[in-house]
Amino acid sequence: MSWIRTPSEDGAASEVAAAYTRDRETLGYVANYTRVFANRPAVLEGWRALNGAVKASMDPRRYELATVAAALRLRSSYCALAHGKVLAEQFDGPVAVSSIATAPATAPLTPVDRAVMALADRVAAGAARMTEDDLAELRGLGVDDTDILDVILAAAARCFFSSVLDAVGAEPDAAFRSLDGAVRDALTIGRSIAES
């Protein structure tokens, strides 16, 4: 679960009950991250709005690649598993996702994909150390500045979310245990998956 207490489902405030219900309807269970953020429902809704706005302007696969790259740099099992699952199930398949996480240099990625992941990695590694040169690879591949900003936004947003989850000891949901074993092992790079 996490190191902080989370609101009980019994007699929960309406915002908390709504968040728990939304998870049950979409995931089939209440996610550990929702339980953490249920302590501050306005922040949860703010996160959902921010993340939704970032995703809305991006190609869905590019968003997942940038997010996985940032999560890997941050050693966030929770976010790497969640977004690696999307990549494996909706875009690239489990073999490719395992390769992206463990051997990115030989993974089946386009030059733009590699540059997206490299930029997201740099943002998560420490944006204060970046220079304009860090944008050059994507620019050289013909990616315009608004699309480059989208990659930066996705990675920076992941820094917030992953940091909160790891700072409270939130374990990745037990549901991730059902992922392909190679994908699960490649993406569990920080906290272990919850037992139940």
Phi, psi and omega in degrees: 000252177204175182275350179249152178291148179240152182302136178293151176285333179284121178069024181294150175301159186300322180293321179292313179302320179296319179295317179295318179296318179301316178297315181300320181289325183265325184253334185092000179201170176266120182293148178299324179295324178294320179299319178296306184289346177296342174293337179222077184304327180293325178291319177302314180291324175297318177299313181300320179292314179298309181298320178297320179293321178296312182295325186299331183266357186249153166300132185302319180292319179299320177302314182294320178298314179297319182292317178297317180300315179295317180297321178296315179299320182281354183059039179264098177302317185305307184286324177297317179294314183298315184274332172295325176299315179298314178301316182292319186274331186249343188230300195248342183087160186294323182296314180296318182293320175301318179293319178302321183280325188255333182217063187301332181295332180249004180294153180285079182234149174281165175303322178294318177303313181298318181292323176299312181294323179295318179294315178299321177298317180296319178300312182291332181286337180148088185299333182294339179270358182283157173230173178300334178301334179293343178267350189297321183299311179295319177301316180297336178270006176088012179277128183281166187297327179292324177289326175295317177300321178301318179298316179297317178299316180298316181291318180294321177298320179296326178302316178298304189295312180298320181296318178299311183298316180289327180292338178253007177071026181292123179276144173303145183302143179304334180302335179291346177297339181277356177296156171313134186303319180293320178295312180303314182292321181292329185261352177271085189247359179223246180296146178285155178292142178301148178287324181210000000 
